């Protein structure tokens, strides 16, 4: 997992990056909002971002809003980092598009836990997106039968769009994913098969 850290205070930025790298994450650290936004435009942009609220250029709130407005192939999980700990500040940050909130000075264990939550959310979103793609592909392959089907009252053949008549199973196979296995129902067995068997039996009995 690649993580972007945007923090203008060098000491705080170094501590954040050092801890994240120690936990095994690939970290890109920048010192202002402009660099952060540039990093998020890259083809392999990080999916988890830790943003300082107050930075030169674009601040964390502005970047949050821009992330949510921009169409993206991959979701981005944003943790807002700030010394502001009032209820109204937290609401403002979340309304701007942040997913989580950490106040300064941050606790190392809390940081790790919140990053782990973000990664779980991203994994779930990725799995859900993959499932949606699979369902869309499946639906694109499904053919459906709808509307009125002209069917012969005697032989039960169906007339297709080209005005040709064909057996029911042939028509359904052409217009859906259904496949047929043929059998004999009890009524047809009594009406067609049993008389033929009886006839053959009688014929065999007359043979010398």
N, C-alpha and C positions, 0 to 999 in steps of 0.2 A: 504494500500500500504506500503510495506516494502522498506526502503531506506538505502543504504549503503553510509556512509561518510568515506572517506579515506583522512586524513589530518594529517601531522606530527606535526604541530604547535598546541599545546594543547589548547591555548586560542581560536584560530579560530575553532578548532574541537568542542570545547564545545559550542561556539556560534551557529555554524551550527546545531548541534544536538538539542540544546535547542529550537531554532526557529522551526525546523521541528516537534519536538514533540508537541510544542504548537499548531501547525496547525493540529495536529491529526494523524501524520504519525508514523509508527513503525520504529525506527531508530537503526541501528547497526553502531557504530563508531569505527574505527580502526586507528592506527597511522603509518602504513607503507604499502608499496606495497605488501609485502609478506602476511600480514594478510588480505589485501583486496582480493587478488587472492584466498586465502584459503576460504574466506567467499563466493566467487562466485562459488566455486565448490560444495557447499552444495546442498542438494536436494531441499530445500526451499530458494534458493538464491534470494536476492533482484533483482527486475527488473529495478529499477532506482538507478543509482550510481552517486555520486558526488566525483570526483577524483582530488586530488591535482596533479599538473604537476610534481613537484619535491618532491620526497619522498625517504627515505632509501629503499634499496632493489630494487624492481621494481618501476619505476616511472609511472606516469599516462599515458604517451604515450605508453610505453611498454604494460601496462595492456589493453589499448584500442585495440592494435593490436592483443593481445592474445584472447580477447573477440570475435573479429570479425572472427578470424580463427577457433574458437572452435565451433563445432556443438552443438546447444542448442534447447531444446523443446520450451523454452519461450524466446522472444526477450528481450534484455537489452538496456535501454536508458541511455546513458552516458553524464553527464555534466562535462566538464573539468574546474577545478578551478585553476587559476594561476595569478601571478602578471604580466606576460608577456602580453602586450596588442598591440603588433605590428601586422600589417596585415599578415606578413609572419608566425608569431607564430600561429595565428588563423587558417591559411590555413594548417599548419603542424598538428595541433591538429585535425582538421576535417578530413584530409586525413588519419590520424592514426585510425579513427573510432569513434571519439567523435560525438555526436549528437548536442551538444550545448556547449556554452563557457561563463564562468563568470570570470571577472577579479577582483583581490583583490585590495583594500578592497571592498568587495561586498556590494551591496545595499540590504537591507532586503526585500523590496517590489519587486525588480527585481528577487531576488532568489525565492520568492514565485511564481511569475508569470512564471518563467522558469520551475520550478518544475511542476506547473499545466499544462503547455504545454506538458511536458514529459509524464505525466499521461494520457492526452488526446490521445497522439500518441500511447501509449501502449494499451489503450482501443480500439482504432481503429484497431490496428494490431491484437489484440485478437479476435475482432469481425470478421475481415477478415479471420483469420485462421480458426475460427469455421465454417464460410460459405464455405470455401474451403473443409473442412472435410465433411460437409454435401453434397456438390456436388460430391465429390469423392465416398461417400457411395451410393448416388443415381445412379451415373454412373455404379458402380459395380453391381447394381441390374438390369440394363437395358440390355435386350437381343436385338440384332440387326439382321435384315435379310440382307443378302448380297450374291452376286454371282448369278449364273443361277439357276432357279427353274424349274424342269421338271413338266409340267402341261399337263393333258390330253386335247386334242383338242375337245372332245365331252362332257365329264361330268365335266371337269374343276377341277378334283382332282389333288393333288400335290403328287409327289413321294418323300418320305423322305430319309434320309441317310441309313435307314435299308431296303430300297427297298419296303416299304409299301406305299400304296396309301391312302390318306385321304382327307377329305373335306378341302377347302381353309381356312375356319375359324378355323378348328382344328389345321392345320399346323401353321397358324399365331399366334394363342394363345400359342402354345408350344414354339415358337421361339421369342416372344416379350411380352411386357406388355399390348398389346391391348386386349380389350374385345368387344364382339359383342352384339348388340341388333337387332333382326330380324324384317324385315318389307317386304313390297311388292312394287316394283317399278311400275309405271304406265304401262309400256310395258308388264310386266308379269301379271299384273292385267287383262289387256285386253286379253292376250293370254291364261291364265289359269283359273283365278278366274271367270271372267265374263261368259265364256261359261258354267262353272259348275253351276253358279247361274241361268243362262238361262235354263239349263237342268232341274234343280230342280224345277224351276217355271213351266215349261211345264208339268213335271211329276205331280206336285201338281194340275195343271188345269185339268188333265185327271181323277183324282181321283173322285169317286162318292160322 
